[in-house]
Structure formats: structure tokens, C-alpha cells
Amino acid sequence: MFAIVEAGGKQYRVAEGDVLQVEKIAAEPGATVELPVLLIGGETVKVGAPHVAGASVTAEVVGHGRGEKIHIYKFKAKANYRRHTGHRQEFTSVRITGIRG
């Protein structure tokens, strides 16, 4: 059985036992979170509008981290103007513990 869940404005295809990185969730490592289900597949397929009624995906928070740094360069030609900044996006690793529906 698999499910399509929504987390942080993105959609992920998950099965029980999967570990995935989603946008940062305000939960401590070891806590259990519930993710909204958009679709459940298996023997039959249930599609939600927008969420499947009575379905839930539970996940355990494994930990938090930061992604790779991206570098942003700005410059203006012939003006001796150069700027360099970086950004590291924060994420939460979750392990799917159960799919119900």
C-alpha cells in the first residue's frame, strides 16, 4: 500500500518504513506527526478532493538538518558592484510508521 501525502507545499509518494526529508516541521525528534493524505493506492485507489476522508499517514520525526548551501552571486557590469550570499534550507527527516485508510 502506498499514499501520496502533502508536506510543506510539496507532494511525496510514501510507503510504510520510508524515510524522507520534508520542509521543517516544529516537532521534537521522536515525536509523532500526522500528514494529510491526497491519494491512497493498493488494491483499489482512493482519491481525495482535496484530502481522503478517514485516511491518515503517521510519521515519526527522526531529526532535523540543513541542506546543501546554494550560492547567490549578484554583480553589475562596469560598476565594481559584486555581492555574494548563501542559503541553507532547513528540513525534517521523518519515518513513515503507518498508513491507514
Sequence and secondary structure as in RCSB ss.txt:
>XXXX:A:sequence
MFAIVEAGGKQYRVAEGDVLQVEKIAAEPGATVELPVLLIGGETVKVGAPHVAGASVTAEVVGHGRGEKIHIYKF
KAKANYRRHTGHRQEFTSVRITGIRG
>XXXX:A:secstr
 EEEEEETTEEEEEETT EEEEE  S  TT EEEE EEEEESSS EE SSS TT EEEEEEEEEEE   EEEEEE
ETTTTEEEEEEE  EEEEEEEEEEE 
